[in-house]
Amino acid sequence: MSQALVRTAAGWLLGLMLAVVGAIVSVNLVNSSVASPQQPVREYLEALQKGEGERALGLLRASVPDADPAMLDGTALQTSASRITNVKLGGAEQRSGNRVLVPLDYTIDGSQLRTEFLLESTGTEWLFFHKWAFVPAPLPTVDITVVNSNEATVNGVPVNMPGGRNTFAVFYPGEYEASLNGQFFSAPPTSATVSGRDAPTAPLNLLTQATEELNQAVAARVKEFLDQCAAEAGKQQRLQPDCPFYHATNNRVVDGTIKWSITEYPKISIEPFDGKWVVAPLDGKARINAEQVDLFTGAVSALNEVHDFSFTTRLDIEGDTIKVTPLLSF
């Protein structure tokens, strides 16, 4: 009876020891996985990838600065996170005050980058499982400017640009690409990578330029004006018509023989100036054909001369309407 009791007690003791060891192993396993300092970072990255800005903000425990929040949710946030590849979480590095540093190595556009997240212990759960949370800090920002426009596109999302500039609160890590794709004005894309809350980020400057569609539309209106002006000058038989071109001579030009034509149309260049869009001075060439009489000899000869001319215009654009107004001085 005593030997059987001893064997039973030994069996129970062995089972208890195995249970304790198993519990310790389980606790250590949980503390090194779902209760590890890396777990909040994993959940934060997952929220970024899903475009869940509210969840990401709550996990990061970050404050939002006084800036445009357009990049903090949805498509803009997903686009930013989608450019992060080759993600590798490092081991937690101990810091003072129950804090740890969790490094994150990754790649954006072929560049190897690292972000370091600072977390702090916030106690335990069920007596054994550690609780970790990000150390609160403000979100970083990205400044964007655009020449002569009140709108732009950032990470595929249209945004307002009051006075041609705006500041956007952003999550990190991520990449933010700005561009302008308008019918008449556009700017090539430019991007900035935000690798940390304190990492300096260069401003994005969109250099707006006229599109080929606008250049062609203005060129067509200038050509139409010059052709009509030349035709009217011939119709009125004028050497000095109300046009950018004219002819001066001491000879008598035979009435009914004057004909004007444009031999070289101006090249169009539209540039920003003082918050507006202006057309650079327009330079071209016009030909006059006629018969002329020398007042001293009476000799009749053919007049065939090409004159350089130059003039300016005012460009007005409202919606889809383009208006080009020639500005002539006589």
Salt bridges, closest charged atoms under 4 A:
GLU46 OE2 - LYS50 NZ 3.55
GLU46 OE1 - ARG55 NH2 3.07
GLU52 OE1 - ARG55 NH1 3.24
GLU93 OE1 - ARG95 NH2 3.32
ASP105 OD1 - ARG114 NE 2.82
GLU120 OE2 - ARG61 NH1 3.24
GLU120 OE1 - ARG99 NE 3.61
GLU175 OE1 - ARG83 NE 3.65
ASP198 OD2 - ARG197 NE 3.55
ASP227 OD2 - LYS223 NZ 2.89
ASP242 OD1 - ARG238 NH2 3.49
GLU305 OE1 - HIS247 ND1 3.90
GLU305 OE1 - HIS307 NE2 3.74
ASP308 OD1 - LYS285 NZ 2.59
ASP316 OD2 - ARG314 NE 3.03
